[in-house]
Amino acid sequence: MPLHVTAIIAAGGAGRRLGADVPKQLIELGGRTLLARSLSAFLTHPRVTDVVVALPPDLAAAPPAWLNGAKVVTGGPRRQDSVANAFDAVASTTDVVLVHDAARPFVSHEVISRTIDGALAHGAAVAAIPVSDTVKRVAGSDLIVETVPREQVFLAQTPQAFRPAVLRDAVALGRSGVEATDEAALAERAGHPVRVVPGDPANFKITTRADLAAARRRERQILADVATRRIGIGYDLHRLVDGRPLVLGGVTVPFDRGPLGHSDGDVVCHAVTDAVLGAASAGDIGQHFRDSDPRWKDASSIELLRQAVAMVRALGLVIVNADVVVVLERPKIAPFLDAIRLGVAGALGVPVEAVSVKGKTNEGVDAVGRGEAIAAHAVALLQSSSPVE
């Protein structure tokens, strides 16, 4: 059976130490909230099955539209209460539960994968980084009572990953009145061993104004990275016929007609695939997935896109971002754009904010304008895998 991984994002607090006018998780960074950035890291991770978000009561009652794709629960007065409420909503089929702070917006897919593997192997794992300074234990206000060997000291991050039985014991201990700053501490108190896996210094938590300033500096650094980059363009067009589903970016859009094609005819994925392959000078979709090959009959085009991404990664390239324009007369796809972006981002292995999808009409001109066909244009930017992603 496929692995079922559920991510819990703790976003139930007010973040008062930051002194902002809105809850900390709703502060914007690079045009998206901290919560949206953290959420997208898990929604686009290929091994994460579903996500549960714990929100303050007022937000949980009317969650923002961009939370589509995640299950929302009401948080509690403490972080551990929010995680406990979210754990109650975790599916019984889950094999691994991840717990992540919404205020860590730079978590990478690599760190997420390491914590999943750690929980599978040991039952519980925490992303953490070693300290580099000498560590002193202090009593009272300023008296040093011990110098702690720094090789024994790590700074815990999130995500923290658990087998469900381990987290169940940790949650039960928290509900009994025991307080802790994270679920790993509760699991330890409940008698479960917890392993450390390598974290990432960039995966820092935004708690103070200084942290927020550091996050904005990092965002500028990422945007300013102009190392070797390559641009590709893609285009696809399919005739619309009765009896076929209309699939865009892996999302089935309700409509009475769909694209005629050998695969599922997903013009979004076909255009993006050609853009990705073109940027890498690696041919085109027809070269790698011929319409005469029975393997690709009714194939999921989002899976073909994943294969194209694997090809360019093997060439030492990674995706930076993609921009797509879908041209069709009907139906209106605006309500589905967020889901389409998530689907494409997941296939590309990038945050959702790195993908743009727009819907346009052809103003009644030609076959597309008459509603007889659907088309898509795409641009993809790739860079060598050595610069900061």
C-alpha positions in Angstrom: 0.0 0.0 0.0 1.2 3.6 -0.7 2.6 5.5 2.3 0.0 7.9 3.9 1.7 11.0 5.4 -0.4 13.7 7.1 1.1 17.1 7.9 -0.2 19.1 10.8 0.5 22.9 10.6 0.2 24.6 14.0 -1.1 28.1 13.2 -3.5 28.6 16.2 -1.6 31.3 18.0 -1.7 35.1 17.9 2.1 35.7 17.7 2.0 38.6 20.1 5.8 38.8 20.5 6.1 40.1 17.0 3.9 43.1 17.8 2.1 43.0 14.5 -1.5 44.1 13.7 -2.5 40.7 12.4 -1.7 37.2 13.7 1.9 36.3 12.9 0.9 33.5 10.5 -0.9 36.0 8.3 2.0 38.4 7.9 3.1 38.6 4.3 6.5 37.7 3.0 7.2 38.0 -0.7 3.5 38.6 -1.4 2.2 35.5 0.5 1.5 34.9 4.2 3.8 32.9 6.3 1.1 30.3 6.7 0.5 30.1 2.9 4.3 29.6 2.3 4.6 26.9 5.0 1.4 25.2 3.7 2.6 25.1 0.1 5.8 23.3 1.1 3.7 20.4 2.3 0.9 20.5 -0.3 3.6 20.3 -3.1 5.7 17.6 -1.4 5.3 14.4 -3.4 5.2 12.2 -0.2 2.6 14.2 1.8 -0.9 12.9 1.3 -2.9 15.5 3.2 -2.6 18.5 5.5 -4.5 19.6 8.6 -4.2 23.2 9.7 -5.1 24.4 13.2 -6.3 28.0 13.2 -7.5 30.6 15.7 -11.3 30.3 16.2 -12.2 33.3 14.1 -10.1 32.2 11.2 -11.2 28.6 11.5 -14.9 29.8 11.3 -14.2 31.5 8.0 -10.9 30.2 6.6 -9.2 32.1 3.7 -9.9 30.8 0.2 -6.2 29.9 -0.3 -6.5 27.2 2.4 -8.3 25.0 -0.2 -6.6 21.7 -0.2 -6.1 21.5 3.6 -8.5 20.4 6.4 -9.1 23.2 8.9 -9.6 22.7 12.6 -9.9 25.1 15.5 -6.7 25.5 17.5 -6.5 25.8 21.3 -5.0 28.2 23.8 -1.6 26.5 23.7 0.4 25.1 20.8 0.1 21.6 22.1 -3.7 22.0 22.3 -3.8 23.1 18.6 -1.7 20.0 17.6 -4.0 17.8 19.7 -7.1 19.1 18.0 -5.5 18.6 14.6 -4.4 15.1 15.5 -8.0 14.2 16.2 -8.7 15.0 12.5 -5.9 12.8 11.2 -7.1 9.8 9.1 -6.8 6.4 10.6 -4.8 5.2 7.6 -2.0 7.6 8.3 1.5 6.0 8.6 3.4 9.2 9.6 2.3 12.5 11.1 4.4 15.6 10.6 4.0 18.6 12.9 5.2 22.0 11.6 5.1 25.6 12.8 3.4 28.0 10.4 6.1 30.5 11.3 8.9 28.5 9.6 8.2 29.5 5.9 11.5 28.4 4.4 11.2 24.7 5.2 12.6 22.6 2.3 11.3 19.4 0.7 14.6 17.8 1.7 14.1 18.5 5.4 10.5 17.2 5.2 11.7 14.0 3.5 14.4 13.4 6.2 11.9 13.7 9.0 9.5 11.3 7.3 12.3 8.8 6.8 13.4 9.2 10.4 9.9 8.5 11.8 9.6 5.5 9.5 12.9 4.1 10.8 12.7 5.0 14.5 9.1 6.0 15.4 9.9 9.7 16.0 12.3 12.2 14.5 13.0 15.9 14.8 14.8 18.2 12.3 17.6 19.9 14.3 20.8 21.8 13.8 24.0 21.5 15.9 25.2 24.6 17.8 28.6 26.1 16.9 29.2 28.2 20.0 30.3 27.0 23.4 27.3 26.2 25.6 27.0 27.4 29.2 24.4 26.3 31.7 23.5 29.2 34.0 21.8 29.3 37.4 20.0 32.3 38.6 20.7 35.4 36.4 24.3 35.2 35.5 26.2 32.4 37.3 27.7 29.7 35.1 27.4 26.3 36.7 28.4 24.0 33.8 29.9 24.1 30.4 27.9 21.7 28.3 29.7 19.7 25.5 28.4 21.4 22.4 28.4 18.2 20.4 25.5 17.1 22.6 23.4 20.2 22.0 21.1 20.7 19.0 18.5 23.3 18.2 15.2 21.7 17.4 13.2 22.8 14.4 10.1 21.5 12.7 8.8 19.5 11.1 8.8 16.8 13.7 7.6 13.4 12.5 5.9 10.6 14.4 4.4 7.3 14.0 0.7 7.8 15.0 1.0 5.7 18.1 3.9 7.7 19.4 2.1 11.0 18.8 -1.1 9.6 20.3 0.8 9.0 23.6 2.4 12.5 23.4 -1.0 14.1 22.8 -2.5 12.2 25.7 0.2 13.3 28.0 -0.3 16.9 27.0 -4.0 16.6 27.6 -3.3 15.2 31.1 -1.8 18.6 32.1 1.9 18.2 31.2 3.2 21.2 29.3 6.0 21.2 26.8 7.2 23.5 24.0 7.0 20.8 21.3 5.6 17.4 20.6 9.0 15.8 20.7 9.4 16.7 24.4 6.0 15.2 25.2 6.9 12.0 23.3 10.2 11.9 25.3 8.2 12.3 28.5 5.9 9.5 27.4 8.9 7.2 27.1 9.5 7.1 23.4 12.9 7.6 21.9 13.2 10.5 19.5 16.0 10.8 16.9 17.5 13.9 15.4 17.8 14.3 11.6 19.7 17.1 9.9 17.7 20.3 9.8 18.6 23.5 7.9 19.8 26.9 9.2 17.5 28.5 6.7 14.5 26.8 8.3 14.4 29.4 11.1 11.3 30.4 13.1 9.9 33.9 12.8 9.2 35.0 16.4 10.6 38.6 16.7 10.9 41.6 14.4 14.5 40.8 14.0 13.5 37.3 12.7 11.1 38.9 10.3 13.8 41.3 9.0 16.1 38.3 8.5 13.3 36.5 6.6 12.8 39.5 4.3 16.6 39.6 3.7 16.6 36.0 2.7 13.6 36.5 0.4 15.5 39.3 -1.4 18.6 37.1 -1.6 16.5 34.3 -3.3 14.9 36.8 -5.7 18.3 38.3 -6.5 19.9 35.0 -7.4 20.6 35.3 -11.0 23.0 32.4 -11.5 23.0 30.5 -14.8 19.3 30.4 -15.9 17.5 29.1 -18.9 14.1 29.9 -20.3 11.8 27.6 -22.3 8.4 28.1 -23.9 5.7 25.6 -24.5 2.4 25.5 -26.4 -0.4 23.0 -26.8 -3.8 22.9 -28.4 -6.5 20.2 -28.4 -9.9 19.9 -30.1 -12.8 19.7 -27.6 -15.1 16.7 -28.0 -18.1 15.2 -26.1 -17.5 12.4 -23.6 -14.0 13.5 -22.5 -13.1 15.0 -19.1 -11.6 18.5 -19.0 -8.3 18.1 -17.1 -6.1 21.1 -16.4 -3.0 20.8 -14.3 -4.3 17.4 -13.0 -7.6 19.0 -11.9 -10.8 17.8 -13.5 -13.0 20.9 -14.3 -16.7 20.2 -14.6 -17.7 20.6 -18.3 -19.6 18.6 -20.9 -16.6 18.3 -23.2 -12.9 17.6 -23.0 -9.7 17.5 -25.1 -9.3 14.9 -27.7 -5.9 13.3 -27.3 -3.8 10.1 -26.8 -3.3 10.9 -23.1 -5.7 12.8 -21.0 -5.1 15.9 -23.1 -4.2 18.2 -20.2 -3.0 21.3 -22.2 -1.6 22.9 -19.0 0.7 20.0 -18.3 1.6 19.6 -22.0 2.6 23.2 -22.4 4.6 23.2 -19.2 6.3 20.0 -20.1 7.4 21.4 -23.4 8.6 24.6 -21.7 10.7 22.6 -19.1 12.2 20.3 -21.8 12.8 23.3 -24.0 14.7 25.2 -21.4 16.9 22.2 -20.9 17.4 21.7 -24.6 16.0 18.2 -24.0 13.6 17.8 -26.9 9.8 18.0 -26.5 6.8 16.1 -25.2 6.2 14.3 -28.5 9.8 13.0 -28.6 9.6 11.5 -25.1 5.9 10.5 -24.9 4.9 9.6 -28.5 1.2 9.4 -29.2 1.9 6.1 -31.0 3.1 4.5 -27.9 0.4 2.5 -26.0 2.1 3.2 -22.7 0.8 6.8 -22.9 -2.8 5.9 -23.9 -5.1 7.9 -21.5 -2.0 8.6 -19.4 -2.1 11.3 -16.6 -0.3 14.2 -18.1 0.8 15.5 -14.7 2.7 12.3 -14.3 4.4 12.9 -17.7 5.3 16.3 -16.4 6.9 14.7 -13.3 9.0 12.5 -15.6 10.1 15.5 -17.6 11.2 17.3 -14.4 13.2 14.2 -13.4 14.9 14.3 -16.8 16.0 17.9 -16.4 17.1 17.3 -12.8 19.4 14.6 -14.1 21.0 17.2 -16.3 21.8 19.3 -13.2 18.9 21.8 -13.6 16.0 22.7 -11.3 12.8 24.6 -11.9 12.7 28.2 -10.7 9.2 29.1 -11.8 6.5 28.6 -14.5 3.9 30.9 -16.0 0.9 29.4 -17.9 -1.9 31.0 -19.9 -5.0 28.8 -20.7 -7.1 30.0 -23.6 -10.7 28.8 -23.9 -14.1 30.3 -24.2 -16.0 28.0 -21.7 -16.0 27.1 -18.8 -14.6 29.9 -16.7 -11.7 28.4 -14.8 -11.1 31.1 -12.2 -12.6 29.0 -9.4 -10.1 26.3 -10.2 -6.9 28.3 -10.6 -5.5 27.7 -7.1 -6.0 24.0 -7.4 -4.4 23.9 -10.8 -1.4 25.9 -9.5 -1.0 23.5 -6.7 -1.1 20.5 -9.0 1.6 22.0 -11.3 3.7 23.1 -8.4 3.7 19.6 -7.0 4.8 18.1 -10.3 7.5 20.7 -10.7 8.7 20.3 -7.1 8.5 24.1 -6.4 6.5 26.2 -4.0 3.0 27.2 -5.3 4.1 30.9 -5.3 6.5 29.9 -8.1 3.7 28.9 -10.4 1.2 31.3 -12.2 -1.8 30.1 -14.1 -4.2 32.6 -15.9 -7.3 32.0 -17.9 -8.1 34.0 -21.1 -10.6 33.8 -23.9 -9.9 34.3 -27.7 -12.7 36.8 -28.1 -14.6 34.6 -30.5 -11.7 34.4 -33.0 -10.8 31.1 -34.7 -11.5 27.6 -33.4 -10.6 28.4 -29.8 -12.8 31.5 -29.9 -15.7 29.4 -31.3 -15.3 27.0 -28.4 -14.1 24.2 -30.6 -10.6 23.9 -29.0 -8.5 24.7 -26.0 -5.0 26.0 -26.0 -2.2 26.8 -23.4 1.0 28.8 -23.5 3.7 28.3 -20.9 7.1 29.7 -19.9 9.5 27.9 -17.5 12.7 29.2 -15.9 15.4 26.7 -15.0 18.7 27.2 -13.2 21.7 25.0 -12.4 21.1 23.1 -9.1 24.1 24.6 -7.3 22.7 28.1 -6.5 20.3 28.6 -3.5 16.8 27.4 -4.5 
